[in-house]
Amino acid sequence: GLMPYFAERAEAANTKLIVAQSSDGRALGALQLCDHINKFRSEACKHRAEISCFFVSKTERGKGVGWSLLKKAEDEAKRMGLIKLTLDCRASQSAAIKLYERFGFNLYGTMEKYA
């Protein structure tokens, strides 16, 4: 099953949990797609969704799992009528940053002391 952290968030009204699973049901990776209009009730955010809690199992990295999860998130956002996806990560996550850039994300800025 999913880690309790993700299972709890799968119930949130403003989020969609997207999971990549092996044929035996093992989670290979997951991400959370957050619909900002429902989260913030903001007209300024109505076109956006945020990707958060994104992980790929260490044994599955470099095998296309991350790309597949991003594609599913993009497709789901389009289905929801959202046109902009955002995400954040640590500057030290160079492999993740390369994946995001290949997928078409652009660096928007950096935050000091990012947790």
N, C-alpha and C positions, 0 to 999 in steps of 0.2 A: 504494500500500500504506500500511499504518499506520506511523506514526513508530516507530522502534525502541523508544522508551520504552514505548509501549503494547503493542507486539508481545511484548516480554519479559514484561510483566505478565500478558498473556493466558494464559500457561502456568502461572501460580501456582494451586495447588490450591484455595486459599481465596477466589479471586476469579473474577468473571465480567466480561468486557469487553463493554460494550454500545456499539455504533457506529451512528451515523446516516450513511447513505451516499447520494450522488446516484445517479441512474440510470446514470451512467458509472463508478461505483465510487469516486468521490472521497469522502474522509471529511469530513462536514459538522460532526461533533462526536462526542464519545465520553465515556464515564465508566467508572469501575471500581466494581463492587459487591463489597464485601468482607464475607464471612461471618465474624462475630467468633468464633463458637464454634470454628471451625477455626483461626482465626488465633491466638487467645489461649488456647484450651482452657479456657475459663472458664464455669462454670455461670451466673454472673451475667450473662454476655453472650449467652447462647444464643438470645435472642429478637431480637437486633439485627444490623443490617447497616450498613456505612458506605459512603457514596458518596465517592469520591475521584478525583483526576485528571480532573476534569470540565472539558471545554472545548467551546466552540462556535466554529467559524471566524468571524473578524470579518465576513466577507461574508454570513454566514448568521444573524447575531444579529437578534433581533426578528421572526423568521419561524416561530417555533414549534418549532425544533429542540431547544432546551433543555427545553421542556415535554415533548416527545415522549420524550426520553431519560429524564427523571425518571419519566414514566409507565411506560416499559419497565422501569426499575429497580424501581419499586414493584410491578409485576406479577410480576417475577422473584422479588423478596423474598417476596411472598405465596406463590408457588409453592414456595419453599424452606421455608415455615412460619415465616418471620420477620415480626415485627409492628412493629418500630421501625426507622426509617431515620435515620441521623445524617449530617451533613456539616459541613465548616467552610470558611470563605473569609475573605479579607481584608476589613476594614471598608470599605476604599476601593472594593470591587466592588459599588457601589450597584445596578447593573442586575441582577446575579446575586442579590443579597439580595432585591430586589423579586420576582424570579421565584420564589425559594424561599418567600417569604411567601405569594404568590398560590397556590402549590402546597399550602400548609398547614404548612410548617415553622415552628417557633417558635424564637425566639432563646433559647438556653440560657445563654450567657455570652460573655465576651470574654477574649482572651488578649493580654497586652501583648507587644510585640516578636514578633508572629506573622510567620513568615518568608514 
